[in-house]
Amino acid sequence: MTVQASIQSLVNTLALRLRRKAELLRGAYWCWRGVSAGTRFGVGCGVRILYPQHLVVGDDVTIEDYGFLNCLSAGGVRIGNHTSIDHNVWLQGGCGDMLNPAGFFSIGDNSYIGCNAVLGAGRGGIRIGNGVLIAQSVNMHAEMHNFADPERSIRSQGIAYQGIVVEDDVWIGSRATILDGVVIGRGAVVGAGAVVSRAVPPLAVVAGVPARILRYRGQGGR
C-alpha cells in the first residue's frame, strides 16, 4: 500500500469514527427526550422523532439520516436489537390521533429497513419479525379506505384495517407494496415491485402485480 493510500485509509477510518460518535450523541439526546433505548443507540443527522416517549429500541440500533418517525400509537414503536433503519424512512407508528391513539409498529432483532421506505402502521398495526430484510422504497399500509358507495365521497366512508404481519427471515425486494391484512410467512421472498394483497405462505417466492407464487424456496432457483 502506498503512503497516499495509507493516509486516505486513516482519514476514512477517522471520519467513520467521528460520524459514529455523532450518532451516539444524538441517540443520547433522544433518550433525554424520552426514548427508551439499550446500549449504543445511534441517530443520524436530520432525524425527526415525534412523541419519543412512545419509542423503545434495543441494543445497537441505528436510525440513519433524515428519517421521520411519528411514534404516537397505543402500542408504541419498538425496534429490536442489532436492527438498523436506513436514510429517509417515513414511519407512522399508529393512527396519529392525539385524543384516541391506536395501532403499533414493531420490528424484531437483526433486521434492516432500506432507505426511502414508507411504513404506515395506521390503526391496524405492523409487526415485523427477526432477521427480516426490507429493501429500499418499500411501502406498507396497514389500513385502507372504504369506497363501496359511489354516491358518497371516499373520505366520508371511513377506513377498514386488519394489520400487517411479516414473520421471521423474510426478504422484501425494492419498491414492493404490502397492503393491509397481509401476513407474509416465515422465510418468504417478495420480488421487487410486487404488490402483495393476500397472504404469502412460508418459504414462498412471490412477484408481480398482484403478487403470485412463483415457487417455493428449496425447489430450485436462487
Secondary structure, 3 states (H helix, E strand, C coil): CCHHHHHHHHHHHHHHHHHHHHHHHHHHHHHHHCCEECCCCEECCCCEEECHHHEEECCCCEECCCCEEECCCCCCEEECCCCEECCCCEEECCCCCCCCCCCCEEECCCCEECCCCEEECCCCCEEECCCCEECCCCEEECCEECCCCCCCCHHHHCEECCCEEECCCCEECCCCEECCCCEECCCCEECCCCEECCCECCCEEEECCCCEEEEECCCCCC
